[in-house]
Amino acid sequence: ALDGVTMGRIKALDAPTDMQIFVSLSCTMCPELVIAAQHIAALNPNVRTEAYDLNHFPALKETYNVMSVPCLVLDDGQVMFGRRTLDALLTLLGV
């Protein structure tokens, strides 16, 4: 269960937000980011998230020049690499 502060931050995302997450099934850091993003999207209808295994989507790897995983693409533009907790992801999203 999430605390009230975290729930408030998730609900505060009032602009449409799109997160694409690129992973590898052998990545040990990827699940944390995927779970955090999916949790936010499940609780806020303004947020949409999709996760892709790059082994099955090589064109996306080229499109976003993915060098490592996990990779987060925010609103089809900003590309960021590395592990993110739910708290860190909310901070990145500006709430």
N, CA and C of each residue as an Amber inpcrd file, in Angstrom:
protein
   285
   0.8340000  -1.1890000   0.0000000   0.0000000   0.0000000   0.0000000
   0.8760000   1.2490000   0.0000000   0.4230000   2.2330000  -0.7170000
   1.1580000   3.4870000  -0.8060000   0.7130000   4.4410000   0.2930000
   1.6540000   5.2480000   0.7640000   1.2890000   6.2440000   1.7650000
   0.5570000   7.4100000   1.0970000  -0.0740000   8.2390000   1.9150000
  -0.8680000   9.3460000   1.4060000  -0.0680000  10.3540000   0.6010000
   1.1620000  10.5900000   1.0030000   2.0110000  11.5420000   0.2810000
   2.2800000  11.0350000  -1.1370000   2.6380000   9.7630000  -1.2630000
   2.9170000   9.1870000  -2.5810000   1.6620000   9.1870000  -3.4400000
   0.5260000   8.8160000  -2.8560000  -0.7400000   8.8420000  -3.6120000
  -1.0520000  10.2580000  -4.0960000  -0.8210000  11.2400000  -3.2400000
  -1.0540000  12.6280000  -3.6180000  -0.1740000  13.0650000  -4.7770000
   1.0750000  12.6300000  -4.7450000   1.9900000  12.9640000  -5.8430000
   1.5100000  12.3410000  -7.1460000   1.0780000  11.0920000  -7.0870000
   0.5950000  10.4110000  -8.3020000  -0.6330000  11.1260000  -8.8450000
  -1.5620000  11.4830000  -7.9790000  -2.7940000  12.1670000  -8.4090000
  -2.5010000  13.5730000  -8.9300000  -1.3830000  14.1660000  -8.5170000
  -1.0400000  15.5350000  -8.9380000  -0.5820000  15.6110000 -10.3910000
  -0.3100000  14.4910000 -11.0220000   0.0800000  14.5050000 -12.4390000
  -1.1670000  14.8220000 -13.2600000  -1.3040000  16.0800000 -13.6560000
  -2.5290000  16.4830000 -14.3340000  -2.3660000  16.6860000 -15.8300000
  -1.1640000  16.5220000 -16.3420000  -0.9410000  16.6410000 -17.7850000
  -0.7920000  15.2410000 -18.3800000  -1.2220000  15.0660000 -19.6250000
  -1.0070000  13.7700000 -20.2630000   0.4840000  13.4200000 -20.2590000
   0.8020000  12.2430000 -19.8110000   2.1860000  11.7980000 -19.6980000
   2.3030000  10.4140000 -20.3170000   3.2880000  10.2580000 -21.1860000
   3.4970000   8.9830000 -21.8680000   4.8970000   8.4840000 -21.5390000
   4.9710000   7.2800000 -20.9920000   6.2700000   6.6830000 -20.6710000
   6.4440000   5.3860000 -21.4470000   7.5390000   5.3040000 -22.1810000
   7.9260000   4.0610000 -22.8240000   9.1660000   3.5560000 -22.0960000
   9.1540000   2.2920000 -21.7180000  10.2780000   1.7160000 -20.9870000
  10.8300000   0.5700000 -21.8090000  12.1280000   0.6260000 -22.0400000
  12.7990000  -0.4100000 -22.8070000  13.6350000  -1.2400000 -21.8560000
  13.4510000  -2.5620000 -21.9440000  14.0770000  -3.4860000 -21.0140000
  14.6870000  -4.6620000 -21.7600000  15.4270000  -5.4390000 -21.0110000
  15.8970000  -6.7470000 -21.4380000  15.4650000  -7.7120000 -20.3550000
  15.0530000  -8.8930000 -20.7410000  14.5750000  -9.8450000 -19.7400000
  15.6720000 -10.2860000 -18.7820000  16.9280000 -10.1020000 -19.1660000
  18.0270000 -10.4800000 -18.2740000  18.4490000  -9.3370000 -17.3470000
  17.8260000  -8.1860000 -17.4760000  18.1720000  -7.0090000 -16.6760000
  17.5990000  -7.1270000 -15.2700000  18.4650000  -6.9960000 -14.2780000
  18.0050000  -7.0850000 -12.8880000  17.4630000  -5.7570000 -12.3700000
  17.7790000  -4.6460000 -13.0360000  17.3100000  -3.3320000 -12.5930000
  16.0130000  -2.9090000 -13.2820000  15.6350000  -3.5800000 -14.3340000
  14.4720000  -3.1720000 -15.1280000  13.1280000  -3.3170000 -14.4130000
  12.8890000  -4.4110000 -13.6820000  11.5590000  -4.5700000 -13.0870000
  11.1380000  -3.4150000 -12.1780000  12.0550000  -2.8390000 -11.4280000
  11.6960000  -1.7540000 -10.5160000  11.1030000  -0.5630000 -11.2640000
  11.7040000  -0.1830000 -12.3850000  11.1920000   0.9340000 -13.1730000
   9.8530000   0.5850000 -13.8190000   9.7370000  -0.6120000 -14.3560000
   8.4870000  -1.0310000 -14.9900000   7.3500000  -1.0180000 -13.9640000
   7.5950000  -1.5830000 -12.8000000   6.5660000  -1.6360000 -11.7570000
   6.1820000  -0.2250000 -11.2990000   7.1630000   0.6490000 -11.1160000
   6.8820000   2.0250000 -10.6900000   6.0180000   2.7440000 -11.7300000
   6.3870000   2.6390000 -12.9900000   5.6430000   3.3200000 -14.0510000
   4.2300000   2.7570000 -14.1850000   4.1050000   1.4460000 -14.1240000
   2.7800000   0.8240000 -14.2380000   1.9020000   1.1840000 -13.0420000
   2.4970000   1.2900000 -11.8680000   1.7570000   1.6720000 -10.6600000
   1.1840000   3.0770000 -10.8300000   2.0120000   3.9940000 -11.3070000
   1.5500000   5.3700000 -11.5300000   0.4290000   5.3920000 -12.5610000
   0.6160000   4.6800000 -13.6660000  -0.3900000   4.6690000 -14.7320000
  -1.7050000   4.0350000 -14.2710000  -1.6160000   3.0250000 -13.4210000
  -2.8310000   2.3620000 -12.9290000  -3.6500000   3.2850000 -12.0310000
  -2.9810000   4.2380000 -11.3800000  -3.6620000   5.1150000 -10.4270000
  -4.0010000   6.4920000 -10.9900000  -3.4820000   6.8100000 -12.1810000
  -3.7300000   8.1370000 -12.7470000  -4.0620000   7.9950000 -14.2330000
  -5.2860000   8.3330000 -14.6370000  -5.6880000   8.1740000 -16.0420000
  -4.9490000   9.0890000 -17.0160000  -4.2320000  10.0970000 -16.5200000
  -3.4490000  10.9680000 -17.4020000  -2.1430000  10.3220000 -17.8480000
  -1.7760000   9.2160000 -17.2120000  -0.4730000   8.5950000 -17.4610000
  -0.6590000   7.2950000 -18.2260000   0.1470000   7.1540000 -19.2740000
   0.1490000   5.9310000 -20.0730000   1.5690000   5.3980000 -20.0950000
   1.7200000   4.1090000 -19.9320000   3.0560000   3.5280000 -19.9710000
   3.0390000   2.2100000 -20.7210000   4.1360000   1.9540000 -21.4100000
   4.3170000   0.7020000 -22.1410000   5.7380000   0.2350000 -21.9140000
   5.8990000  -1.0770000 -21.7800000   7.2380000  -1.6520000 -21.6200000
   7.5200000  -2.5460000 -22.8210000   8.7360000  -2.4720000 -23.3150000
   9.1450000  -3.2380000 -24.4900000  10.4350000  -3.9930000 -24.2040000
  10.4550000  -5.2580000 -24.5570000  11.6830000  -6.0450000 -24.5250000
  12.4200000  -5.7390000 -25.8320000  13.5780000  -5.1160000 -25.7240000
  14.2970000  -4.6760000 -26.9230000  14.7130000  -5.8210000 -27.8400000
  14.7740000  -7.0310000 -27.3180000  15.0940000  -8.1680000 -28.1850000
  14.0180000  -8.3810000 -29.2390000  12.7950000  -7.9210000 -28.9520000
  11.6770000  -8.0850000 -29.8780000  11.3390000  -6.8070000 -30.6410000
  11.9720000  -5.6950000 -30.2840000  11.6810000  -4.4120000 -30.9240000
  12.9680000  -3.6830000 -31.2880000  13.7710000  -4.2560000 -32.1980000
  15.0540000  -3.6260000 -32.5520000  14.8970000  -2.2390000 -33.1880000
  13.7850000  -1.9870000 -33.8490000  13.5830000  -0.6690000 -34.4630000
  13.4780000   0.4150000 -33.3970000  12.8500000   0.1090000 -32.2660000
  12.7610000   1.0830000 -31.1780000  14.1310000   1.3620000 -30.5960000
  14.9520000   0.3270000 -30.5090000  16.3230000   0.5050000 -30.0040000
  17.0730000   1.4990000 -30.8780000  16.9030000   1.3870000 -32.1810000
  17.5630000   2.3050000 -33.1130000  16.9360000   3.6960000 -33.0580000
  15.6230000   3.7590000 -33.0310000  14.9200000   5.0400000 -33.0250000
  15.3720000   5.9210000 -31.8730000  15.4880000   5.3250000 -30.6820000
  15.8240000   6.1040000 -29.4850000  17.2900000   5.9650000 -29.0840000
  18.0850000   5.2940000 -29.9170000  19.5160000   5.1260000 -29.6600000
  19.7620000   4.5890000 -28.2460000  19.0800000   3.5000000 -27.9220000
  19.1560000   2.9110000 -26.5860000  20.4990000   2.2150000 -26.4180000
  21.2720000   2.6960000 -25.4450000  22.6060000   2.1480000 -25.1860000
  22.5990000   1.1470000 -24.0370000  21.6370000   1.3020000 -23.1050000
  21.5670000   0.3980000 -21.9590000  20.1300000   0.3610000 -21.4540000
  19.8560000  -0.6140000 -20.6320000  18.5340000  -0.7480000 -20.0340000
  18.6750000  -0.7550000 -18.5200000  17.6570000  -0.3260000 -17.8000000
  16.3930000   0.1810000 -18.3150000  16.5520000   1.5640000 -18.9420000
  15.7180000   1.7940000 -19.9210000  15.6980000   3.0800000 -20.6200000
  14.2700000   3.6030000 -20.5850000  14.1260000   4.8420000 -20.1750000
  12.8200000   5.4920000 -20.1100000  12.7650000   6.5990000 -21.1450000
  11.7280000   6.5650000 -21.9810000  11.4860000   7.6490000 -22.9290000
  10.2150000   8.3430000 -22.4690000  10.3650000   9.6040000 -22.1320000
   9.2640000  10.3930000 -21.5900000   8.6500000  11.2520000 -22.6820000
   7.3490000  11.0930000 -22.8760000   6.5940000  11.8700000 -23.8620000
   7.2460000  11.8690000 -25.2320000   7.7590000  10.7190000 -25.6340000
   8.3440000  10.4980000 -26.9600000   9.5290000  11.4180000 -27.2640000
  10.1960000  11.9000000 -26.2180000  11.3100000  12.7980000 -26.4610000
  12.5050000  12.5550000 -25.5650000  12.3780000  12.8840000 -24.3000000
  13.4890000  12.8070000 -23.3620000  13.8350000  11.3440000 -23.0750000
  15.1060000  10.9810000 -23.3300000  15.5770000   9.6150000 -23.1260000
  16.4890000   9.5890000 -21.9030000  16.1540000   8.6910000 -20.9580000
  16.9290000   8.5880000 -19.7210000  17.2480000   7.1220000 -19.4350000
  18.4280000   6.9000000 -18.8900000  18.8630000   5.5430000 -18.6080000
  19.0070000   5.3380000 -17.1110000  18.8030000   4.1050000 -16.6770000
  19.0820000   3.7470000 -15.2950000  17.8680000   3.4140000 -14.4700000
  18.1740000   2.8220000 -13.3490000  17.1800000   2.3680000 -12.3890000
  16.4770000   3.5620000 -11.7510000  15.1660000   3.4110000 -11.4910000
  14.4040000   4.4650000 -10.8210000  13.3950000   3.8240000  -9.8850000
  13.3620000   4.2910000  -8.6560000  12.3330000   3.8750000  -7.7120000
  11.0530000   4.6590000  -8.0240000   9.9740000   4.2970000  -7.3830000
   8.7230000   5.0270000  -7.5600000   8.9110000   6.4920000  -7.1520000
   9.5580000   6.7340000  -6.0350000   9.8040000   8.0950000  -5.5620000
  10.6520000   8.8820000  -6.5670000  11.7090000   8.2650000  -7.0660000
  12.5940000   8.9340000  -8.0270000  11.8500000   9.2210000  -9.3360000
  10.9970000   8.2960000  -9.7630000  10.2520000   8.5060000 -10.9930000
   9.2510000   9.6600000 -10.8260000   8.5980000   9.7360000  -9.7000000
   7.6810000  10.8540000  -9.4510000   8.4210000  12.1820000  -9.4250000
   9.5950000  12.2040000  -8.8260000  10.4100000  13.4210000  -8.8160000
  10.7840000  13.8170000 -10.2470000  11.1720000  12.8490000 -11.0520000
  11.5020000  13.0990000 -12.4460000  10.2990000  13.6810000 -13.1980000
   9.1170000  13.2160000 -12.8440000   7.8910000  13.6980000 -13.4970000
   7.4340000  15.0520000 -12.9550000   8.1420000  15.5670000 -11.9620000
   7.8750000  16.9170000 -11.4810000   6.8290000  17.0250000 -10.3840000
   6.5700000  15.9210000  -9.6870000   5.6010000  15.9890000  -8.5750000
   6.2170000  15.4720000  -7.3030000
